[in-house]
C-alpha cells in the first residue's frame, strides 16, 4: 500500500491511496466522518436574551459554529470522572455578552481556553435592536460525527483512479474526444491522444461516445483511490485522517478480545 | 437567519453571506462571486444563492 499526498493546503488535502481495496478506503472515509472526536458547543446557559430569536434557535446556531480542537488535553464527557460534563477537563466555557443595536458575531464568544475558539469570527449569530441584550455561557465538549453533524470534522470523499485507454490501431487522432471532454483533459500530441491530468477525469465517458472508431475505453482502478479531505477548520485535514485510522485501530484491537471471550 | 452551514456537505457558509450580498448588490455576477468565495459544490452554491433572511420582519413581533 502506498500513499502519495498531492495537495495539502490549509483545510484541503488530496492524496492517492494505492494497493488497497474499496472496503478499506470506505472504512477510512466513514471513520473520518463519524468517529473523530472534535469540539462543538453542546449546551448553552442563557442569562439574558432580549433578541427576536428564541433561546433554542440561538443555541442551535452556536452549536453549528465550527470550533478549533486542541491536539490533546480534553477528555470525552463519557470518560470524564466529573460525570456532569462541566469540569475543566472535559468542557470549555465560551462567554458571550452583547448589546444592540447591531449584529452579534462569533468573535464575541470569549473562550476559557483560547485553543477552543470559533474557526471564523465573522459568523453572524443574531441581530439585536437598540437596547436588546444577549448574555449567555456556551459549553463546548468533545463529540463524534455519528451523534450530531456539528461534530463532523469535515468531508472526505474518494473516487477510483480513472483508466483511459486509447487503442492505437483504431484511433485516427481526429480530436472528437478532445472536444467532447467536459473537463478538457485530453489533447492530441503527435497523432495520438494524450491525457493531461488523469485525476481530473470524472469517467463521464463523453470521449467514448464521441469516438466514431470505438477507440476509447474508460474504466476505474478499484485498487487506487483519489481522496479529497476538506476540513471545516476544526482540525487540520491530515489530522482528521490520522485520527480516523487511530479509531479504526482501536476497534480492531478490541474486537479479537471480545471474540476470544465467546 | 441564514443557515450557518451547508445542509448537504456541512461547509461553513455563515461568514460568506454578507460578502455575497454586498457584491451582488453592487452589480457583480453572482456566479463569479460564488466562485471567489470558494463555493465549488452546487449544494453550497444553492444554499448561499437561495437562502432568504426575514429575521427583520420577525423582529417586529414580541417573542
Interface residues (C-beta under 8 A of the other chain):
Chain A: X52 X53 X54 X57 X61 X64 X65 X66 X119 X120 X122 X123 X124 X126 X127 X129 X149 X152 X154 X155 X230 X232 X233
Chain B: X1 X2 X3 X4 X5 X9 X10 X11 X12 X14 X15 X17 X18 X55 X56 X58 X59 X61 X63
